Amino acid sequence: MLTLDRVCFYYKKGEPVLENLSFTVQAGEYAAIVGPNGCGKSTLAKLMDGLLLPKEGHVRLEHLDTSRPAELAQIRGRIGFVFQNPEDQFITTTVMDEVLFGLENIRVPREEMAGRALEALRAVQMEEHAEAMPHQLSGGQKQRVAIAAILAMRPEIIIFDEATSMLDPLGRKQVLDIMRSLHRAGMTIIHITHHMEEALEAKRILLLHEGRLAYDGDPFRFFDELPVADYHLELPFSVRVHQKLRLEAPFHADWKEAVRTQWPIS
Ligand SMILES: Nc1ncnc2c1ncn2[C@@H]1O[C@H](COP(=O)(O)OP(=O)(O)OP(=O)(O)O)[C@@H](O)[C@H]1O
């Protein structure tokens, strides 16, 4: 359970980015965090992972608190972070080394390392590329390697911060499929995204607006009841079709009635 308790954050005093933010993400949840550009989504993600510390309030993973230096490393070990640009994370020369590097950092016993790395590469269908150079892979493959490097460390929560935004449709689909299957396997997924189609995948949507939570709940109610355009967000295609059909439903009802009166079944 990851809890934000009255979190306030600013980069520059007097210019708050997040104000008095409180919510809890339960183990096994799949939550999307959405909001207009610059509303503080990435800042929130970094606070959740302990990359940034709140100016006021607390971020806790169960009883561990990011503001206690002795507990921060434990929290960071239990939460994985996938960035927008996987290349920012690559520092070694092969895919396998990239995954092993993370394991070395968290001091996994040497005899366990190769097995864990292979298992993680298999989970993202990249084991055949273990000896490839990361920089020669496609965008989607690079992001899958970045995910494997995180998976090998066996986190409980993975935060995807705009992790699909640089990918082509196929790469995006592959990463979304991985997120879905990780969620099915019990992993807690926090997905920060601009893409409302992707947000629809989540079971819960949190909308950030002007440093506060403007919505926290079901994705269907979110798209149905909220003036989504007011937040500079686009409705997913499927929701637009659904709303259009619903608007036209009276016409269809009349049409059926007209058919029934014109050609009554005797
Ligand atoms: N390192 C930084 N130093 C100073 N200000 C920053 C820094 N990082 C972000 N900001 C500012 O904090 C605010 C929130 O930024 P953040 O990147 O968290 O928003 P976001 O919702 O993720 O944006 P986007 O959707 O454009 O990625 C913005 O006004 C941004 O300019």
The ligand as an SDF file (V2000), in Angstrom:
LIG
                    3D

 31 33  0  0  0  0  0  0  0  0999 V2000
   13.3870   20.3160  -12.0820 N   0  0  0  0  0  0  0  0  0  0  0  0
   12.4910   21.3070  -12.1120 C   0  0  0  0  0  0  0  0  0  0  0  0
   12.7870   22.5280  -11.6730 N   0  0  0  0  0  0  0  0  0  0  0  0
   11.8710   23.5330  -11.6650 C   0  0  0  0  0  0  0  0  0  0  0  0
   10.5910   23.3900  -12.0850 N   0  0  0  0  0  0  0  0  0  0  0  0
   10.2410   22.1820  -12.5400 C   0  0  0  0  0  0  0  0  0  0  0  0
   11.1560   21.0770  -12.5880 C   0  0  0  0  0  0  0  0  0  0  0  0
   10.4990   20.0000  -13.0770 N   0  0  0  0  0  0  0  0  0  0  0  0
    9.2410   20.4060  -13.3450 C   0  0  0  0  0  0  0  0  0  0  0  0
    9.0860   21.7030  -13.0260 N   0  0  0  0  0  0  0  0  0  0  0  0
    7.8430   22.4830  -13.1400 C   0  0  0  0  0  0  0  0  0  0  0  0
    6.8710   21.8740  -12.2910 O   0  0  0  0  0  0  0  0  0  0  0  0
    5.5840   21.8440  -12.9150 C   0  0  0  0  0  0  0  0  0  0  0  0
    5.0980   20.4010  -13.0190 C   0  0  0  0  0  0  0  0  0  0  0  0
    5.9620   19.6900  -13.9280 O   0  0  0  0  0  0  0  0  0  0  0  0
    5.7830   18.1430  -14.2470 P   0  0  0  0  0  0  0  0  0  0  0  0
    6.8590   17.7610  -15.1780 O   0  0  0  0  0  0  0  0  0  0  0  0
    5.6760   17.4190  -12.9570 O   0  0  0  0  0  0  0  0  0  0  0  0
    4.3640   18.1450  -14.9680 O   0  0  0  0  0  0  0  0  0  0  0  0
    3.7190   17.0620  -15.9160 P   0  0  0  0  0  0  0  0  0  0  0  0
    2.2590   17.0650  -15.5970 O   0  0  0  0  0  0  0  0  0  0  0  0
    4.4370   15.7680  -15.7960 O   0  0  0  0  0  0  0  0  0  0  0  0
    3.9870   17.7240  -17.3450 O   0  0  0  0  0  0  0  0  0  0  0  0
    3.9300   17.0400  -18.8070 P   0  0  0  0  0  0  0  0  0  0  0  0
    2.5480   16.5160  -18.9780 O   0  0  0  0  0  0  0  0  0  0  0  0
    4.2000   18.2090  -19.7060 O   0  0  0  0  0  0  0  0  0  0  0  0
    4.9950   15.9760  -18.8440 O   0  0  0  0  0  0  0  0  0  0  0  0
    5.7630   22.5530  -14.2620 C   0  0  0  0  0  0  0  0  0  0  0  0
    5.3950   23.8940  -14.1100 O   0  0  0  0  0  0  0  0  0  0  0  0
    7.2470   22.4260  -14.5380 C   0  0  0  0  0  0  0  0  0  0  0  0
    7.7040   23.4940  -15.3270 O   0  0  0  0  0  0  0  0  0  0  0  0
  1  2  1  0
  2  3  1  0
  2  7  2  0
  3  4  2  0
  4  5  1  0
  5  6  2  0
  6  7  1  0
  6 10  1  0
  7  8  1  0
  8  9  2  0
  9 10  1  0
 10 11  1  0
 11 12  1  0
 11 30  1  0
 12 13  1  0
 13 14  1  0
 13 28  1  0
 14 15  1  0
 15 16  1  0
 16 17  2  0
 16 18  1  0
 16 19  1  0
 19 20  1  0
 20 21  2  0
 20 22  1  0
 20 23  1  0
 23 24  1  0
 24 25  2  0
 24 26  1  0
 24 27  1  0
 28 29  1  0
 28 30  1  0
 30 31  1  0
M  END
$$$$
